[in-house]
Amino acid sequence: MIVASGRSSRHVTAICDHLMRDIKNNGFGAPKIEGLTTGDWVLIDSGDVIVHVFRPEIREFYNIEKMWQAPEIPMAAETEQLH
């Protein structure tokens, strides 16, 4: 999974247009796309790789990185200090 940002809706759309063209031109087929008409949050599903391209405000609001972040697990030494 790749998460990226554009500076505006127009920038997000341009990034996605280039990416979709590159995916297709390099023999990976036509990716599935959602959200391209608004340019706030575009999802490109190319099969093995999923790309999310956001406007900064939308990326901050949804914060999908946190959803995929591994939980913090204390190390053994840290656990001993807590007891």
C-alpha positions in Angstrom: 0.0 0.0 0.0 1.2 3.4 -0.9 -0.1 6.6 0.6 0.7 10.0 -1.0 -0.6 13.6 -1.1 -1.1 16.2 -3.7 -1.3 19.9 -3.0 -4.8 20.4 -4.5 -7.6 18.4 -6.2 -6.0 19.2 -9.6 -2.6 18.0 -8.4 -4.1 14.8 -7.0 -5.9 14.1 -10.3 -2.7 14.8 -12.3 -0.6 12.4 -10.1 -3.2 9.7 -10.6 -3.5 10.3 -14.4 0.3 9.8 -14.7 0.3 6.8 -12.4 -2.6 5.1 -14.2 -0.9 5.7 -17.6 2.4 4.3 -16.3 0.8 1.2 -14.8 -1.0 0.5 -18.1 2.0 1.3 -20.4 4.3 -1.0 -18.4 2.1 -4.0 -18.9 0.3 -4.2 -15.6 -3.2 -3.8 -17.1 -5.8 -1.2 -16.4 -6.1 -0.5 -12.7 -9.4 0.0 -10.9 -9.9 3.7 -9.8 -12.3 5.4 -7.4 -12.6 9.1 -6.5 -10.9 10.6 -9.6 -13.8 12.9 -10.4 -13.5 14.8 -7.2 -9.8 14.6 -6.6 -10.0 14.6 -2.8 -9.1 11.0 -2.2 -8.3 8.7 -5.2 -7.8 5.0 -4.7 -5.9 3.1 -7.5 -6.1 -0.7 -7.2 -3.5 -2.3 -9.5 -3.9 -5.7 -8.0 -0.7 -6.3 -5.9 -0.4 -2.6 -5.1 -3.0 -0.2 -3.8 -2.3 3.5 -4.0 -4.2 6.2 -2.0 -3.6 9.8 -3.1 -5.1 12.5 -0.9 -5.5 16.3 -0.6 -3.7 17.2 2.6 -6.8 18.0 4.6 -8.5 14.8 3.6 -5.4 12.7 4.4 -5.2 14.3 7.9 -9.0 13.8 8.5 -9.0 10.1 7.7 -5.5 9.3 9.0 -5.4 5.9 7.4 -1.7 5.5 8.3 -2.8 5.1 11.9 -5.2 2.3 11.0 -2.3 0.3 9.5 0.3 1.2 12.1 1.7 -1.6 14.2 0.9 -1.3 17.9 3.7 -0.4 20.2 4.9 -3.4 22.2 7.2 -2.8 25.1 10.5 -4.5 25.0 11.4 -7.0 27.9 13.6 -4.5 29.6 10.9 -1.8 29.5 8.4 -4.3 30.9 10.7 -5.1 33.8 11.0 -1.4 34.6 7.2 -1.1 34.9 7.0 -3.8 37.6 
